[in-house]
Amino acid sequence: MSFIKEIYDVTKDLANNKIALNKIRKSLLREVKLNDKFLVEIADTEKRLKNERLIEIVNNLEVDEMKAAISCGIPFELISLIIVTKDLMEGLDPMRALGNDLETVLEKIYIKIAYLKKDYKSEHINLYIRVRNIYNYNQLLMRMLLK
């Protein structure tokens, strides 16, 4: 095989990998934007939603793409090298995300949503605070995927 053919094949493989990574990023972004549509009501801190509405919101949240991305073992550094900074968190409630990378933020929001979908009836949790926290992480994840 010629040297040029080898370079061509490697370049073609890299291009295909880049296309696949962009599809993964877009798929995650689509799910995050959908979740944002459900969580938009919680953005207004002046209005506290009733538990029944919070439960409906939690049940509507999607995690399929997040779960698939976490499970498949892709190197997230290839999708985004963004690390959470104070600027990235501007306008969001305080949370423990400073210095986290995309994979860590994705895992955190996935665990928060998956847990709440299964245990939203627990008397030991404040549903409003939990959903508000999910809203903030969702906003942060969207910002990371858009950069």
HELIX and SHEET records of a PDB file:
HELIX    1   1 PHE A    3  LEU A   39  1                                  37    
HELIX    2   2 VAL A   40  ALA A   43  5                                   4    
HELIX    3   3 ASN A   51  ASN A   60  1                                  10    
HELIX    4   4 ASP A   64  CYS A   72  1                                   9    
HELIX    5   5 PHE A   76  LEU A   78  5                                   3    
HELIX    6   6 LEU A  102  ASP A  119  1                                  18    
HELIX    7   7 LEU A  127  LEU A  146  1                                  20    
END                                                                             
